């Protein structure tokens, strides 16, 4: 079965400074448990804020390093999930369920891409 990467992009300017609520974490935990029992979820994790990140850029034969925060970015990768599903449609359905556990004040986008094998 194919594997898919879901990149979780959040708008840090609208995300709560204190992070996810206890209720959101509970709902997310329940969904993660369901996905694990279904044999779909292979790995998932949240990431620290972009202010704690570093970008390494390659251009013109030179590498440059920039420490966060990255003010030019509205949406940043806030986490990921790797799922194994029968097809992309199933991966998208699980991703929709993940988005639906968030409260309305969150702005979250997931980019779902198949992982190239071999």
C-alpha positions as CSV (number, residue, x, y, z in Angstrom):
1,X,0.0,0.0,0.0
2,X,1.2,3.5,-0.7
3,X,2.4,5.8,2.0
4,X,1.5,9.5,2.2
5,X,3.1,12.5,3.9
6,X,0.7,15.1,5.3
7,X,2.5,18.3,6.0
8,X,0.6,20.3,8.6
9,X,0.9,24.0,7.8
10,X,-0.3,26.5,10.5
11,X,-0.6,30.2,10.5
12,X,1.6,31.1,13.5
13,X,0.1,34.6,13.6
14,X,-3.4,33.2,14.4
15,X,-2.4,30.2,16.5
16,X,-2.8,30.5,20.2
17,X,0.5,31.6,21.9
18,X,-0.1,28.9,24.6
19,X,-0.4,26.2,21.9
20,X,-3.2,23.7,21.5
21,X,-5.9,23.5,24.2
22,X,-6.3,20.5,26.4
23,X,-9.5,19.6,24.6
24,X,-7.8,19.8,21.2
25,X,-5.0,17.5,22.5
26,X,-7.6,15.0,23.8
27,X,-9.5,14.9,20.5
28,X,-6.2,14.6,18.6
29,X,-5.1,11.8,20.9
30,X,-8.4,9.9,20.3
31,X,-8.0,10.3,16.5
32,X,-4.3,9.2,16.6
33,X,-5.4,6.1,18.6
34,X,-8.1,5.3,16.1
35,X,-5.7,5.7,13.2
36,X,-3.1,3.5,14.9
37,X,-5.7,0.8,15.6
38,X,-6.8,1.0,11.9
39,X,-3.2,0.4,10.9
40,X,-3.1,3.6,9.0
41,X,-0.8,5.9,11.0
42,X,2.9,5.1,10.7
43,X,4.3,8.3,12.4
44,X,3.2,11.7,13.5
45,X,4.7,14.6,15.4
46,X,4.3,18.3,16.0
47,X,7.2,20.7,15.5
48,X,8.6,23.5,17.7
49,X,7.7,27.1,16.6
50,X,9.6,28.5,13.6
51,X,11.3,31.0,15.9
52,X,13.3,28.0,17.1
53,X,14.1,26.7,13.6
54,X,17.0,27.3,11.2
55,X,16.8,27.4,7.4
56,X,19.7,26.2,5.3
57,X,19.5,27.5,1.7
58,X,21.5,26.4,-1.3
59,X,21.9,28.8,-4.2
60,X,24.7,29.7,-6.7
61,X,26.9,27.0,-5.2
62,X,26.8,28.6,-1.7
63,X,25.0,27.5,1.5
64,X,23.5,30.2,3.7
65,X,22.0,29.7,7.2
66,X,19.2,31.8,8.7
67,X,17.8,31.4,12.2
68,X,14.1,31.8,12.8
69,X,11.7,33.4,13.2
70,X,11.0,33.7,9.5
71,X,8.9,36.9,9.2
72,X,8.3,36.5,5.5
73,X,6.4,33.2,6.1
74,X,2.7,33.4,7.0
75,X,2.2,29.6,7.1
76,X,4.9,27.3,8.4
77,X,5.1,23.5,8.8
78,X,3.9,22.8,12.3
79,X,3.9,19.0,12.1
80,X,3.5,16.0,9.9
81,X,1.9,12.6,9.7
82,X,2.9,9.6,7.6
83,X,0.0,7.3,6.8
84,X,-0.3,4.1,4.8
85,X,-3.6,4.0,2.9
86,X,-5.1,2.1,0.0
87,X,-5.2,5.3,-2.1
88,X,-4.9,9.1,-2.0
89,X,-8.6,9.5,-1.4
90,X,-8.4,7.5,1.9
91,X,-5.3,9.6,2.9
92,X,-7.3,12.8,2.3
93,X,-10.3,11.5,4.3
94,X,-8.0,10.9,7.3
95,X,-6.5,14.3,6.8
96,X,-9.9,16.0,6.8
97,X,-10.7,14.2,10.1
98,X,-7.5,15.5,11.6
99,X,-8.3,19.1,10.5
100,X,-11.9,18.8,12.0
101,X,-10.6,18.2,15.5
102,X,-9.3,21.8,15.6
103,X,-11.3,24.7,17.0
104,X,-12.5,27.4,14.5
105,X,-9.8,29.9,15.5
106,X,-7.1,27.7,14.0
107,X,-6.0,28.2,10.4
108,X,-4.5,24.9,9.4
109,X,-3.7,23.5,5.9
110,X,-2.4,20.0,5.2
111,X,-0.5,19.2,2.0
112,X,-1.0,15.5,1.2
113,X,1.7,13.9,-1.0
114,X,2.5,10.3,-1.9
115,X,5.9,9.2,-0.8
116,X,7.9,8.1,-3.8
117,X,9.1,4.5,-3.4
118,X,12.4,3.2,-4.6
